[in-house]
Amino acid sequence: MKLLVTGGAGYIGSVVAHQLVAAGHEVEILDDLSTGFATNLPAAAVFHHTSIHRVAEILTPDADFDGVLHFAAKVEVAESVRDPEKYWHHNIEGSLALLRAIRTARTPRLIFSSTGSMYSGDGRTAFDEAAEIRPANPYAATKATVDMMIAGECGTGTLGAASLRYFNAAGAVRTAETYLGERHEPETHLIPILLQAAGGQRDTFTLFGTDHPTTDGTCVRDYVHVSDLAAAHLLALEALSPGRYEVFNLGNGDGYSNRQVLDTVREVTGRDFPVYDADRRPGDPAVCIANSDKAAVELGWKPQRPNLSDIVADAWEFHRTVHGIAG
Ligand code: UDP
């Protein structure tokens, strides 16, 4: 298939782009490189260095794309609380520009990078696709909104689409060409921040929220390896049918508290660092765990690297390589 990957220089998008190339697809990538890295791009992909707002210049009727995988978005919860407009602009208006281009070009397939963090519940039950949607921050609100926009678009006839609601992506992937891992500037995500503390790139680690209604008081998340997430995109692409919209939750179904992740990082790296307890981070839901039965049954998705220690070990190996830290 001829496929456009928006945000293909970013963390998850680049891993998907490499898997698509390896599977024999013809891949073009749109990315503004505001947060992604040119070094993440597969050599075989055509690269368009531009903004998602200008996607119609690439996704033209003549270009004849068979599908789009849409990752281009702002992804920081705390930033979205501070600056919601940025999220409306990039995530909602950017996706609207894409949907308009898809409509004009009559592109038949769309896979959207969505989030499991839009669900809300009692913290005891894992979230399936029917769980209540109550976004706790503007970032999650944009993903829920775009999901609804895509569902509406599919209702008009030809487009077949799937939203993949990721839980917490983590880990890294080494390809023949490059090494793909999580690195945002500034970094806000738990595992890379813990690895920075372990690797000496930061002096301390701040633990946000120790009074959540969980066993040890810290937030619980479901970490899923980025290579397993990526594999689900290729499966979903094959499963799409015209006029239908599907949602799939993607996680391992295991919850780890922030303290458990901290302990795993200490164990895997063999390094320790000072930890400071702080107030809750605004917009953080207490518990977020996936029920991915639908992806297992309908897509045949089976994570190959579900163990948290393995996920952290892969992320650590990547972190050491990027920062030149000896083993
Ligand atoms: N977290 C933390 N300290 C940090 C960064 C994150 O305690 O320096 C916590 C954060 O408050 C949340 C969890 O780690 O409870 C996961 O946050 P992350 O941003 O990695 O992912 P999210 O679940 O928000 O998408």
Boltz pocket constraint, residues with backbone or C-beta under 6 A from the ligand:
constraints:
  - pocket:
      binder: B
      contacts: [[A, 77], [A, 117], [A, 168], [A, 188], [A, 189], [A, 190], [A, 191], [A, 193], [A, 206], [A, 207], [A, 208], [A, 209], [A, 219], [A, 220], [A, 221], [A, 258], [A, 281], [A, 284], [A, 285]]
      max_distance: 6.0
